[in-house]
Structure formats: structure tokens, C-alpha cells
Amino acid sequence: MSTILIGTSGYSYTEWVGPVYPKGTKSEEFLSCYAQLFPTVELNFSYYRMPEAAQLALMHQGAPSLRFSIKAHQSLTHVIDSQQWKEMASLFRRSLEPLLTSNVLDAVLLQFPSSFHYEIDQRKYLDSLLRVLSPLPLAVEFRNSQWYNNRTLDSLRERQVSFVSLDLPQIQGNPPVMDVPTSSLAYLRLHGRNKETWWGSDAASRYDYLYSDSELKAVLERVLSLTVGANKILVYFNNHRRGQAVANAKRLRELLGASGGEACMSAKQALSTST
């Protein structure tokens, strides 16, 4: 039976104090509070600043039963320097040692922008990057629909790299919905469906979205479809404004339970399934 882990993208939001975390919760207490709610978290601060091993070790110590996915630094996906990316990849890889040693790292997310086209130079770069980061558990998110083809899927299968499934507004410029496991790990990211503000200048409003029950039931069908071919499914809600990601993640877990499926309910349970 596949293991389904549901959580959110990020956890350190001051606006979650009150709606999610008890009033008066300090920022250094956010992670331990989060671990009481979900078994897994997707770290995204690592996109903006290179993570450090000591930092990740402290995070694991503060929430020892929590499992982690981590977003790769922007120097590997968005601001790529042909002369320095290998050095940056090595630096990033070394920072993950505490999570790897403790067996709490489920995935490294490589999220590429829509400007990352399916062209020969980009394809060669991706191949090289995957080789350098191997054998980490890798998941690739493409925002450019050119990558949504059988050649890409076959290449990821050969490398046992996960093709990230997305939920975002179905508007011009966004890729289609495609749920195809390419490794034993499946990965679904839910960004909300704000069509009007998706391409706007206010990035915060992009993720200000609450999924309805009917939408979550459709999401559940997608999650269950990923269990065919994948042993572990990671589901992260990125609609983080005002704690909406937490509300939706909890509700999806309830719907999964009502359907007869089973999700890890706490970080402690998640850890026990992987050891």
C-alpha cells in the first residue's frame, strides 16, 4: 500500500499565528507546532538563500519526527551560471547531510520557471544537474508545457526522478494537468486557482485561495491515481495566505479517510512507516 503524506509548502508564516498556531507563538516555535499537525513539510526558504547543514540539523532536532522535502536554491533552477552551478550544487548537496543521515529527507524539489524551455541547452543542463545531484531523491517541476512529452517522462523514468504534478489555474501560459508517476515517489503541489491574479504583479495574492470541497474531492481522485505506480505520494498545499493551505490539507486528509484511504496523520506515524 502506498504511503500518502500531506502537508504544506512552508510553515514559517507570521500570519498563521492565530488561524493555525496558538496566539503568542514565537517564530522559533513554529516548526514544532507544525509537526503536531502534519507529518511532512516542504521547505522553500532554501530557494532564496542557500541552506546550511547546521541550520537543517537544528530544524530536525526541533522536530525530530517531521519529514522534509526541500526546494533547490535558485542558482540551480532560475539564475544559472554556467561557470558556477556545479559548485553551487555541491554546496547545496552538502547542506542536506543532516537530513540524509537521519533518514528524514523525502525529496529535493527542482522547480524550473516557464522561461526554462525544452531546448537542447536546457535539456543538457538538466541532464547534468540530475547526474550531479544523484542519488538524492529528486523531483522536477516544469512550468513550461514544452516539457510535457513522452521523451521527458521516459528520461525521468530512466533516472528514477519524480515528475511533479501541479494544480494551478488552467490559463494561457500554464502547463496542463498531468499525473504520471516516473519513480517510486510521486509529488503533487497545489498552488491555488486564482486566474485573475496569477500573472499579476502582486505575488502574494496569487496564493490567496481556498479550495472548495468539490475541488478537493477532485484532487483526491488525482492523489489516488498516483498510488498506481508510486510507493510514496507527497502532497503539498502552497495556497498559504491566511492559513488556507492548512485548512485544505486537513480537509483533504479527512476526505481521504472517508474514502477508505489512509494518510499519515502525524509526524510520528510518518517516521514509523519509513523505518
N, C-alpha and C positions, 0 to 999 in steps of 0.2 A: 504494500500500500504506500502511495506517495505521501510524503510529509509536506504539509502546507503551512507556511509561516507568513503571517500577516502583520504588517507594521506600517510605519510612516517614513517619509523621506525627511530626515531631520527631526530634531527633538528639542533644540535649544531656541525656543521662541518665547520671548517675554510676554507676548500677548496670550500665551497658553496659561499663564498664571491666573487662576480663577476658573476659566472654562475647562481646563484639563488638570493642572497642578493645583494643590491647595493654596489658598491665599497666603502670602508671606513666604512662599517657597523661594529660596535663593538659587541663583543660576548654577552654582556648583552642585545643587541637589537635583537638578532637572533629570539627569541621566538615571539616577537610582529610582526616581519617581516613575520615569518612563518604563523602566524594567518591570515595574509592578503591573503594567498594562499590557505589554506586548513582548513577544519572545525575540524579536529581531528589529534592528533599526538600520536604515540606510544613511550613512554619514555623507554629508555633502559639503561640509566646510573644507574638505580636502581638495575640492576643485579650486578654491580661491587661494588657499595657502598650503604649501607642502606640509603634510603631516610629519610628525616626529615620533620615533619609536617610544621615547619616554612618555609622550603625551598619550599615545594609544595604550600603553601599558597601564597608565593611571586610570584610563577610562574602563579598561577591563577589570581592574581591581575594584573600582567603584560600583560596578555592576557585573559581577563575575559569571552570572548565568545568562547574560544577554549575548545574542549572536549578532554579528556585524556584516553588513555589506559596506563598501566604501567606494566613493566616486573618485576616479583618477584625476590628478591635477591637470589644470587647463593647458599646461605646457605639453601634454601628451595628446590632446584632442582638439584644442581650439587655437592655441598660439604656438605652433610647432616650428621650432628652429632646427633646420636640417643638420646643423653642426653640434647641437647640444642635447637633442631629445634623448639620446641613449644614456647620457649622464643623468638626466632628469628621471628617466625610467628606472635606472639603478638606484637612485636616491629614494624614489617612491617605493620601490620594492623592498629596500632595507627597512623602511619605516614600518612595514607590516609584520615584521618578525614577531612581536609580542602576541599579535592575534593569531598568527600561524602556529606558533609554539603552543598556545593554549587551545588550539583547535576550535576557535570561535569565529573564524573568517569564512563566510559563505560565498562571497563574490566580490570581485573588483569590477566596477562598472566603468566602461569606456563609452561615454556619451558624446557622439560626434554631432556637430551642428549641421544645419541644412546646407551650408556652404561647403561641406565635405562631400565632394561629388564622386560618382562612380567612374573614375578615370584612372588611367594607368599609374600615374604618380601616387595618387591616393591609395590605390589598391596595393602597390608595392610597399608603401609606408605601413599600411595596416598589417600586411603580412609580416613585416619586420618587427613591428611592435608586439604582435602576438607571440612571436618567437622569443623576443627578449623577456617578456613577462611570463612565459610558460615556465613551470606548470601551475601558476596561480589559477584559481577558479575564475575564469573571465566571462564577462557578459558584455555584449556590444549593442549599443542603442544608436540606430541611424535615424536622423530626422530628414534625410533626403530620400525620396521614394525610388531613386535610381538603384539603390542598393537592394531593393525588394525584388530579388530574382533568384532563380534556382541555382545559378552559379555561386552566388553569395552563400546561400543556405548550405550547399554541398561543401563549400570550403570551410564553413564553420563546423559542420559535422566532422570533417576530417580532423580538425584541430580540437574537437570536443569543447567548443566555445559556444556559450548561450546567445541566441538571437533574442534580444529583448522585445517583448510585446508591449505595445503602447495603447493608452487610452487618452485621446486628446480630440479637440474639435475636428470634425471631418470637413475641412475647408481647403481652398486652394493653397498650396504651399506645404501642406502637411502630408505625411505618408499615410497609406491605407492601414486598416486593421489587419494584422497578420499574426496568427498564433501558431507558430511552428517550432516545436522543440528540436534543437540541434545538438543537445547534450543531455546528460542526466539531470542537469539543472535547468529549470525554466524560470523566467524572470518577467514579471508584469509591473509596469509603472503607470499609475493613474494620475494624470495631470489636470483633470477637470475638463469641462467642455465650454469654456467661455469664448464663443465665436466672435463676439463683438470686440473684445479687448485682447484677443490673442496676439495680434500683431501690433498692438498699441505701444506707446512709449512708457506706460505705467506697468512695469513688470509685475508689481505686487498684485494688481487686480487680475492678472492672468490666472492666478491660483486661488482666487476668491470664488469658490464653487462648492456647492453641496450636492452630492449625488442623491437622486431620489431612490426610493425603494425599488421602483420598476427598473431603473438603470442599474442598481446593484444586483438585481436578480439576473440581468443580462451579463453583468461582469462575472457573476458566479458561474454561469454556464461556460464562460471563457476559461475560468480557473480550472474547472473540472475537465475541460477538454485537454488542458495541458498535462493532466495526470497520465494521459496516454503517451508514453514515451519519455516521461521525466520522473525521476525519483523524488526530487525536491522542487517545490514551487515557492518562489519568493514573490510576495505581493506587497507593493509599497504605494501608499497614497501620498501624492505630492500637493494636494489642494489644502495647503497648511494654514491659510488665513483663518483666524479666529477658532482654531482647533477643529475645523471641519474634517480634516484628514483623520483625526482620532475618532470622531463620531462615525464616519463612514467605515473605518477599519473595524470598529467594534460591531457595527451592524452587519457587515459582510461576514464576520465570524459567526454571528447569530444565524444568518441565513444558511451558511454552510452547515452548521449544526442541525438546523431544522430539516435540511435536505438529506440528512443521514451521513454527511461527510464529517470529517474531523480536522480541526486546525489545532495547532499548539496554542494553548490558552495563556501560557505564561512563559517567561524566560527559562524557568527551572525545567518545565516539561520539554522545551526545545532542546536544551542541553542533553537531557536524558535520551532523546531519540537519536543523537548523533555520536554517542559514546558507547 
